[in-house]
């Protein structure tokens, strides 16, 4: 039976329950879901609600629906590997996933204090700040804030910023050469605004990844602060003990 809540729409509650069951192993990739009629009875909801939930999950890449074959669970969790300058777009592409992003903000602005320290620039020096919502299909995955110490002659267009990884664009279009990156990982609970944008309850933790990207000269060039949904994101790291 579905749990009713006055604050959260029923179809959203059911999607969240599906994601929890997938996270806890109660539902596994490869499983075939019951029929729409069976889910209607199991969830005690209308057929319209069942179809909306299934369609939303299919659009987000969690389900594959084939006429005559039923609805199958697939995996869309993005695993991030620590390697050079590879970003989440490259990691997802290697796993056969296509990420999309919505540009929420792009402006030259005084660098926040900690960003200025990371970039080794003076307090309040101006940096190019972008904010993106990263999605897997229709499902929000992360909010990413990027602070770039761009030379005055480099002008990024809206098209440049919407193509995916800004580092790939800078390398291909302007000849930037990046050497490596440093990452710091932490966890936090989302603010009400972040929870709203990511379409999650405030009780779901976010995985926060701060990445400092260095030029081949060793000078820090960018600080990227990303907050990922912890139900859709894993970070793995391989190291050689010497």
C-alpha positions in Angstrom: 0.0 0.0 0.0 1.3 3.4 -0.9 2.1 5.9 1.9 0.1 9.1 1.6 1.7 12.5 2.2 0.1 15.9 1.8 3.4 17.5 1.0 4.8 15.1 -1.6 2.8 14.0 -4.7 2.0 10.3 -4.7 3.9 9.5 -7.9 7.0 11.1 -6.4 6.6 9.0 -3.2 6.4 5.9 -5.3 9.5 6.8 -7.4 11.4 7.5 -4.2 10.3 4.1 -2.7 11.4 2.4 -5.9 14.9 4.1 -5.7 15.2 3.0 -2.0 14.3 -0.6 -2.9 16.9 -0.5 -5.7 19.5 0.9 -3.4 18.8 -1.7 -0.7 18.8 -4.6 -3.1 15.1 -5.4 -2.9 14.9 -4.6 -6.6 17.9 -5.6 -8.8 18.9 -4.7 -12.4 17.5 -7.4 -14.6 14.3 -8.0 -12.5 11.0 -7.9 -14.4 8.3 -5.8 -12.7 4.8 -7.0 -12.2 2.1 -5.9 -14.7 0.4 -2.5 -14.4 -2.7 -4.1 -13.1 -0.7 -5.9 -10.4 1.1 -2.7 -9.4 -2.2 -0.9 -9.3 -3.4 -3.3 -6.7 -0.1 -3.5 -4.9 0.3 0.2 -4.6 -3.4 0.9 -4.2 -3.3 3.7 -6.7 -4.9 4.4 -10.1 -3.7 3.0 -13.4 -2.8 6.6 -14.5 -0.5 7.0 -11.5 1.1 3.6 -12.1 1.8 4.6 -15.7 3.2 8.0 -14.7 5.6 6.4 -12.3 6.8 3.7 -14.8 7.2 6.3 -17.6 9.1 8.7 -15.3 11.5 5.9 -14.2 11.9 4.7 -17.8 12.7 8.3 -19.0 15.2 8.5 -16.2 16.9 5.3 -17.4 15.9 3.0 -14.5 13.4 0.9 -16.5 13.3 -0.6 -20.0 9.8 -1.1 -21.3 9.3 -3.5 -24.3 5.8 -4.4 -25.6 5.2 -8.1 -25.0 8.3 -8.5 -22.8 7.2 -6.4 -19.7 9.2 -3.8 -17.8 12.8 -4.6 -16.8 15.0 -2.9 -14.2 18.3 -1.5 -15.5 21.1 0.3 -13.7 21.8 4.0 -14.1 24.2 4.5 -11.1 27.2 6.5 -12.2 30.5 5.2 -10.7 33.2 7.8 -10.7 36.9 6.7 -11.0 39.7 8.9 -9.8 41.9 9.5 -12.9 43.7 12.5 -14.2 41.2 15.1 -15.4 38.3 12.8 -16.4 35.1 14.3 -15.2 31.7 12.9 -14.6 30.7 13.3 -18.3 33.6 11.1 -19.4 32.9 8.5 -16.7 29.3 8.3 -17.6 30.0 8.0 -21.3 32.4 5.1 -20.6 29.5 3.3 -18.9 27.2 3.9 -21.9 25.2 6.7 -20.2 24.5 10.1 -21.7 24.3 13.0 -19.3 22.5 16.3 -20.0 22.9 19.6 -18.3 20.9 22.7 -17.8 22.8 25.9 -17.4 21.4 27.7 -14.4 23.9 30.5 -14.0 26.9 32.0 -15.8 28.6 35.3 -14.8 31.9 36.9 -13.9 31.9 37.5 -10.2 34.3 38.2 -7.3 35.8 34.9 -6.1 34.5 33.6 -2.8 37.2 33.6 -0.1 37.9 29.8 -0.2 37.8 29.7 -4.0 40.4 32.5 -4.1 42.6 30.5 -1.7 42.3 27.3 -3.8 43.1 29.2 -7.0 46.0 31.2 -5.4 44.6 34.5 -6.5 43.9 37.7 -4.5 40.8 38.1 -2.5 37.8 39.3 -4.5 39.6 38.8 -7.9 37.1 38.1 -10.5 36.4 34.5 -11.7 33.9 33.0 -14.2 31.2 31.2 -12.2 28.8 28.7 -13.7 26.1 26.6 -12.1 24.6 23.5 -13.9 22.0 21.0 -13.1 23.3 17.6 -14.4 20.7 15.0 -15.4 20.4 11.4 -16.4 17.4 11.5 -18.7 14.8 13.4 -16.9 16.2 12.6 -13.4 18.4 15.2 -11.7 21.8 13.8 -10.6 23.8 16.8 -9.4 24.3 20.5 -9.0 27.7 21.7 -10.1 29.3 25.1 -9.4 32.5 25.8 -11.4 34.8 28.7 -10.8 37.3 29.4 -13.7 40.3 31.7 -13.6 39.9 32.6 -17.2 42.2 35.0 -19.1 40.5 38.1 -20.4 40.8 37.0 -24.0 38.8 33.8 -23.5 35.1 34.3 -23.9 32.9 31.2 -23.3 29.6 31.3 -25.1 26.4 29.7 -23.9 26.8 27.0 -26.5 30.3 26.2 -25.1 28.9 25.9 -21.6 26.0 23.6 -22.6 28.1 21.1 -24.5 29.1 19.1 -21.4 32.6 19.2 -20.0 33.9 22.8 -20.1 37.5 21.4 -19.8 37.1 19.5 -23.1 35.8 22.6 -24.7 38.7 24.8 -23.4 41.2 22.2 -24.6 39.7 21.8 -28.1 38.8 25.4 -28.8 41.4 27.4 -26.9 44.3 25.0 -26.6 44.3 24.7 -22.8 46.4 21.8 -21.4 45.4 20.4 -18.1 47.7 18.2 -16.0 45.8 16.7 -13.1 43.1 17.3 -10.5 42.8 17.1 -6.7 39.5 15.9 -5.2 38.1 16.2 -1.7 35.0 14.3 -0.8 32.5 14.9 2.0 28.8 14.4 2.8 26.0 16.8 3.7 22.3 17.1 3.8 20.7 19.2 1.0 19.3 22.6 1.6 15.6 23.1 0.9 16.5 24.7 -2.5 18.9 21.9 -3.4 16.3 19.2 -2.4 13.8 21.0 -4.6 16.1 21.2 -7.7 17.3 17.6 -7.3 13.7 16.4 -6.6 14.8 14.5 -3.4 13.7 14.6 0.3 15.9 16.7 2.6 16.7 13.5 4.5 18.7 12.1 1.5 22.4 12.9 1.9 24.4 14.6 -0.9 27.9 13.5 -1.9 30.0 16.6 -2.2 33.1 16.5 -4.4 35.4 19.5 -4.6 37.8 19.2 -7.6 40.8 21.6 -8.2 41.9 21.4 -11.8 45.6 22.3 -12.5 47.2 23.5 -15.7 50.3 21.8 -17.1 52.3 24.6 -15.4 51.0 23.5 -12.0 48.9 26.6 -11.5 45.3 25.9 -10.2 42.8 26.9 -12.9 39.4 25.9 -11.7 37.5 24.9 -8.6 34.4 22.7 -9.2 32.0 22.1 -6.3 29.5 19.3 -7.1 26.7 18.0 -4.9 25.5 14.6 -6.1 22.4 12.5 -5.1 23.8 9.7 -3.0 21.2 7.2 -4.4 22.6 7.7 -7.9 26.4 8.2 -7.5 29.3 6.1 -6.3 33.0 7.1 -6.1 35.7 4.5 -6.4 39.5 5.0 -6.2 42.3 2.6 -7.0 45.8 3.1 -5.6 49.1 1.2 -5.7 50.8 0.6 -2.4 54.6 1.0 -2.8 
